[in-house]
Structures are given as structure tokens and as C-alpha cells.
């Protein structure tokens, strides 16, 4: 008998012990060499369980594999799944000690008695969703890494289940694991030709039964201000203070269109990093909006602010660059609505309430969709990501395996592709 609960739990706890934390500030991928440790583990495991076409791109740290079609003609639509193997740099991922709490009954959870680290249920109200479930935690001194190693466990267990049940009819299933999602890698080195999927889904995010096919359209602006610094005692009529110009720029941004005042599908400007002196100052600002036209308007507003500063202080003193752009996957996914229809059908048939949300962020699916491969997201059953209180439900992960397997059957029944 195939023990789905036991498989996903064992895999997550094993993966969590592998330090695969990514790092900010690198233009190349992977941003950390240790992500390759996770990549090698996944590639070796795929070979052990019988996945075909396993290949680990050591240079770019991308893992590929295929579960062949079981349809009579070997055909069917080729459906791909992508999980990221890195964990966030926000909290240490070194020396993770995962442990299993069986039959969670609600209330606070003592993660580390010696250091008095406690998950207080009142601070994490979504924990009430998991009463009766078996929950995996860290010891509170590190993150768990369930974002996104719960997804890696789900994806690998889907492959394992299908290979143990050749009677299940499905088309080709393409597997991929990518680095640096947490630092805006965007699966940029995913080779579509090698991947071989006609449509794809990322697996990431909190909760069970959730799915996302709309994210922010996004970019980051970098404004560089070149001032003129002199001794303040003789500065009158000479000094041009780059720090003060940076403050003037921030004041130009609409006061209520900031991240801390917005929610849902509302976009924002988010100046989040400033560094400099009176001589030179640099400001980074995130620009986000779900609506593509409003996103374009926000960029135009940003450019108008810069034009005003240039007129006041000189053309050569203010530079504007954009970086780290991605687009909502909605435009690509809208062209293949059956992707969402089949997923919702599979969720519902598994007795779970579908929950769709427009993400106030981006996923690898944003970049993948922007490159032409439709790629919505399926949630991965974890909670409290990017924190020491991160956890994952064994039952939610196992049910997600069931949902994905059923969805692949629906693809075969509908004969898409």
C-alpha cells in the first residue's frame, strides 16, 4: 500500500535538513553553491524511484525529469510542475531540526523549551485550520524550509505515486526544480525545450486547495542621485545635497499608494532601500499593480517625478533604471482556461473548498508565463513562511498529491493536447 502521508512527511523532513538558502545581491544563478546539494538530492532520488530523462543542470542548478504517459498511444498533453529548491535568506536555514507533532489539537506549540520559543496560536489564527492534522515544525531557531520544500515533497510524491500505479491514465508529466525563487530568480534558466511541458503549474504557497493565476505586474526602480558635496561651512549656493533630493523624491510618491496602506488588488509604490551621502544617494522603489494599464501609469508617474527633479537640479544629476521586472501570469493563463477548470474540478472532487486569490507578489510562474508557457500556481500546504514559526500539515501535503493526480487524470479524460 502506498502511504502518501508517510511519503510526504519523510521527504519534507529529509529535505528540510539540507541547507539550500539563496542569497540576495547576485546577478548569477544559483546565488549560493549549496543549492546544488538540494538539486543533487532530488536528481538522485528521481533516478531511484524510476523517473525517466533525469538530468541535473549543474551550472544553473535546475533538475529535470519525466513520468512517461500511460495512455494507449503514449500521448496526451504534456503537463509540467515546477517547485523551487531554495529557501529564503530572511531567516537562517542552517542546521534545521524538523520534528513531527501528531494530531495537533490547537493552541500554542512549544518549539524550543530550552530557549522558550513558542508559537502562540493567537498570533497565527490560520493554525486553527489544522486541528487534528500532523504538523511538521522546526525547533524555532531556524525556518523549516517548507517554502518550498513541502512543494518538492509533493511533486516528488506525485511522481512516486504515478510510477507505483501504472494503471492510472495520464499524459507525460514533466518535473522541474529551480533555484533562487526567493531572490527573484524567476526560473530564468528553466530550459523549456528540455522541460517539454505544454502547460505548467508552480507549486508554492500556504494552505490547502488554494490556487493563483494572477499576480502583480512588477518592477523595481533604482534612482541614482549625483549631488555636489562641499564643507557645510561654505555650502551656501554650492552644495547640492543628494540625501535631501532623495527625501524630496519620496515625498512625491502618493502618500496612500504605499504598501502599508493597500490590500487585495490595490497596487502601490514602495520605497524600501536608501543608501548614500550628500554627494551620492541611491533609492530603490518597488512598483506593483495587478492591472496592466495602471501599472504602466505608475511607471509614467515615476518618470514624471524624475523629470521634475532633473528640471530642478540638472539632467545629469538624476538617473532612473528599472530592474527585476515580471508580469502577471493572468494574460497567458486566460488563453487556456481549462488549466483552471481542471484544477478546480480536481480540488472539489477531493472534498476540498477551492480558494482563489490574486497574489500580492510574484511567483516563478509569473516569469514562466511571461516567457510564453502558461503557469498558474497550486498551494503547497505550509503556513507562516519566511519565519521561525513556519510549519506544514502532512495531511494538506498528501491531499495536494491527490488533487494533482486527479487533475492529471482529468487532462487524460478530456484529451487536451
ABEGO torsion letter per residue (X at the ends): XBBAAAAAAAAAAAAAABBABBBBGBABOBABAAAAAAAAAAAAAAAAAGBBGBBBBAAAGBBBBBBBBABAAGBEBBBBBBBBABBBAABBABGBBBBBBBGBAEEBBBABAAAGBBBBAAABAAAAAABGBBBBBBAGABBAGAOAAAAAAAAAAAAAAAAABAABBBBBBBBBBBBGAAAGAGGAABBAAAAGBABBBBBBEBEBGBBBABBBBBBBBBBBBBBBBBBAAAABGABBBAAAAAAAAAAABBAAABAAABBEABBBBBBABBBEBAABBBBBBBBBBABAAAAAAAAAAAAAAAAAAAAAAEAAABBBBBBGBBBBAAAAAAABAAAAAAAAAAAAAAGBBBBBBBBBEBBAAAAAAAAGBBBBBBBAGBBGBGBAABBBBAAAAAAAAAAAAAAAAAAAAAGBX
